[in-house]
Amino acid sequence: MNKIIVTAAIAALTMSAPAMAQKNPGWYGGLGVGWTTIEAEGAKDRATGLGLYGGYQVNQYFAWEGELQWSGDAKDQIGNTSFEGSYNNFGVGIVGMYPIGDIVSVFGRFTAIYGKGEFTTQQQGFAADTQTARDGGYSVGIGAGTQFGPVDLRLRYDYLRVTFSDIGGDFDKPTRIGLDVLWRFGDSK
């Protein structure tokens, strides 16, 4: 999986397309797929999740962005106990971008989020115990992107910090590696 991500990043960085961070402001929206790692009570798994994004690029260095995320279902088995965890969240944040020549832009993002986490433990022969929690937190991420006309392709890494205190364990620190495609809806001029 890591080889695929590295290959995709190198391909995106070496294509000669205009940089993601255009000088013209405008609205955009997009979809993303990501691989989220969830850990809790010694269990650890990577799940495939989805994201929905929308925002307004103020200038070539700054954008406002909203998101909806779903992590997918992470599952693990330790002995005769099975674990399943997932989270979803919505958030609003800022994206800071820096164009590097005409090929690529790098960016950092900070998003205030509110989410729901769910964690199920089931020991063989016993009923499942599902714990659910809702809480606020934040997500920080870094990444790089390139643009093909009105379409941006972004590869990014996000670290989420949400304290699902009712669930416990390390469930409050999922990470995501994602590939997002954003469509621009023109500039505001």
C-alpha positions as CSV (number, residue, x, y, z in Angstrom):
1,M,0.0,0.0,0.0
2,N,2.8,2.4,0.9
3,K,4.5,1.8,-2.5
4,I,1.2,2.8,-4.3
5,I,1.0,6.0,-2.3
6,V,4.6,6.9,-2.9
7,T,4.3,6.2,-6.7
8,A,1.1,8.3,-6.9
9,A,2.9,11.2,-5.0
10,I,5.9,11.1,-7.3
11,A,3.6,11.0,-10.4
12,A,1.6,14.0,-9.2
13,L,4.8,16.0,-8.3
14,T,6.5,15.4,-11.6
15,M,3.6,16.2,-14.0
16,S,4.1,19.6,-15.6
17,A,0.7,21.2,-14.8
18,P,-0.1,24.6,-13.3
19,A,0.2,24.7,-9.5
20,M,-2.9,24.0,-7.4
21,A,-2.8,27.4,-5.7
22,Q,-4.1,29.6,-8.4
23,K,-4.0,33.4,-8.1
24,N,-7.7,33.8,-8.8
25,P,-10.2,33.2,-6.0
26,G,-13.1,30.9,-6.4
27,W,-15.4,28.1,-5.0
28,Y,-14.5,24.4,-5.2
29,G,-15.9,21.1,-4.1
30,G,-14.6,17.6,-4.2
31,L,-14.4,14.0,-3.1
32,G,-11.7,12.0,-1.4
33,V,-10.8,8.4,-0.6
34,G,-8.5,7.7,2.4
35,W,-7.0,5.0,4.4
36,T,-7.6,5.6,8.1
37,T,-5.7,3.8,10.8
38,I,-7.7,3.3,14.0
39,E,-6.3,1.9,17.3
40,A,-8.1,1.1,20.5
41,E,-7.6,-1.4,23.3
42,G,-4.6,-3.0,21.6
43,A,-6.5,-3.5,18.3
44,K,-5.3,-1.8,15.2
45,D,-6.5,-1.8,11.6
46,R,-6.6,0.4,8.5
47,A,-10.0,1.1,6.9
48,T,-11.0,2.7,3.6
49,G,-13.1,5.8,4.1
50,L,-14.6,8.7,2.1
51,G,-14.6,12.4,2.3
52,L,-16.6,15.3,0.9
53,Y,-15.1,18.8,0.7
54,G,-16.2,22.3,-0.2
55,G,-14.5,25.6,0.1
56,Y,-13.6,29.0,-1.1
57,Q,-10.0,29.9,-2.2
58,V,-9.4,33.5,-1.1
59,N,-6.0,33.8,-2.9
60,Q,-3.1,31.6,-4.0
61,Y,-2.0,31.2,-0.3
62,F,-5.3,30.8,1.7
63,A,-8.7,29.0,1.5
64,W,-11.6,28.2,3.8
65,E,-12.7,24.6,3.7
66,G,-15.5,22.5,5.1
67,E,-15.5,18.7,5.2
68,L,-17.5,15.6,5.9
69,Q,-15.5,12.4,6.7
70,W,-16.3,8.8,7.2
71,S,-13.5,6.5,8.3
72,G,-14.8,3.1,7.1
73,D,-14.9,0.1,9.4
74,A,-11.6,-1.0,11.0
75,K,-11.6,-4.6,12.3
76,D,-9.2,-6.6,14.2
77,Q,-9.1,-10.0,16.1
78,I,-7.1,-10.6,19.2
79,G,-7.5,-14.1,20.5
80,N,-11.2,-14.9,20.8
81,T,-12.2,-11.2,20.9
82,S,-13.1,-9.2,17.8
83,F,-12.9,-5.4,17.6
84,E,-14.6,-3.0,15.1
85,G,-14.2,0.8,15.1
86,S,-15.3,3.7,13.0
87,Y,-15.8,7.5,13.2
88,N,-17.4,10.2,11.2
89,N,-17.0,13.9,11.5
90,F,-17.8,17.3,10.0
91,G,-15.6,20.3,10.3
92,V,-14.7,23.8,9.1
93,G,-11.1,25.0,8.8
94,I,-8.4,26.8,6.9
95,V,-5.9,25.7,4.2
96,G,-2.6,27.5,3.8
97,M,-0.9,26.8,0.4
98,Y,2.5,27.6,-1.1
99,P,3.1,27.2,-4.8
100,I,6.4,25.7,-5.8
101,G,7.1,26.8,-9.4
102,D,4.5,25.8,-12.0
103,I,4.4,22.1,-11.0
104,V,3.1,21.7,-7.5
105,S,1.8,23.3,-4.4
106,V,2.3,22.2,-0.8
107,F,-0.3,22.9,1.8
108,G,-1.1,22.6,5.5
109,R,-4.6,22.6,6.9
110,F,-6.3,23.0,10.3
111,T,-9.9,22.0,10.8
112,A,-12.1,22.2,13.9
113,I,-14.2,19.1,13.9
114,Y,-17.1,17.5,15.7
115,G,-17.4,13.7,15.3
116,K,-18.9,10.5,16.4
117,G,-16.8,7.5,17.3
118,E,-18.1,3.9,17.6
119,F,-16.2,1.0,19.0
120,T,-17.6,-2.6,19.3
121,T,-15.9,-5.4,21.3
122,Q,-17.2,-8.9,21.0
123,Q,-15.8,-11.9,22.9
124,Q,-16.6,-15.3,21.4
125,G,-19.8,-16.7,22.9
126,F,-20.8,-13.3,24.5
127,A,-23.0,-10.4,23.3
128,A,-21.3,-7.5,21.5
129,D,-20.5,-4.4,23.6
130,T,-20.8,-1.2,21.5
131,Q,-19.6,2.1,22.9
132,T,-20.5,5.4,21.1
133,A,-19.2,8.8,21.9
134,R,-19.6,12.3,20.3
135,D,-17.0,15.0,20.8
136,G,-15.2,17.9,19.3
137,G,-11.5,18.2,18.4
138,Y,-9.3,19.1,15.5
139,S,-7.6,17.7,12.5
140,V,-4.2,18.9,11.1
141,G,-2.9,17.8,7.8
142,I,-0.1,18.4,5.2
143,G,0.0,17.5,1.6
144,A,0.9,18.4,-2.0
145,G,-1.2,18.9,-5.1
146,T,-1.2,19.6,-8.8
147,Q,-3.9,21.0,-11.1
148,F,-5.3,19.8,-14.4
149,G,-7.5,22.7,-15.7
150,P,-10.4,23.1,-13.2
151,V,-9.5,19.8,-11.4
152,D,-7.0,19.6,-8.5
153,L,-5.4,16.3,-7.4
154,R,-4.2,16.3,-3.8
155,L,-2.3,13.8,-1.8
156,R,-2.4,14.4,2.0
157,Y,-1.7,13.1,5.4
158,D,-4.1,14.0,8.3
159,Y,-3.8,13.6,12.0
160,L,-7.0,13.8,13.9
161,R,-7.2,14.6,17.6
162,V,-10.7,13.9,18.9
163,T,-11.2,12.8,22.5
164,F,-13.8,10.2,22.5
165,S,-13.6,9.8,26.3
166,D,-16.5,7.4,26.6
167,I,-14.6,4.9,24.4
168,G,-11.1,5.2,25.9
169,G,-8.0,3.6,24.6
170,D,-6.1,5.2,21.8
171,F,-9.3,5.7,19.7
172,D,-8.8,9.5,20.0
173,K,-5.8,9.6,17.5
174,P,-6.8,8.2,14.1
175,T,-4.6,9.1,11.2
176,R,-5.6,9.3,7.5
177,I,-3.7,9.2,4.2
178,G,-5.9,10.4,1.4
179,L,-6.2,11.2,-2.3
180,D,-8.7,14.0,-3.0
181,V,-10.0,15.3,-6.3
182,L,-11.4,18.9,-6.2
183,W,-13.3,20.7,-8.9
184,R,-13.2,24.5,-9.2
185,F,-16.4,26.4,-10.0
186,G,-14.7,29.4,-11.6
187,D,-13.4,32.6,-10.0
188,S,-15.3,35.3,-8.3
189,K,-14.2,38.0,-10.8
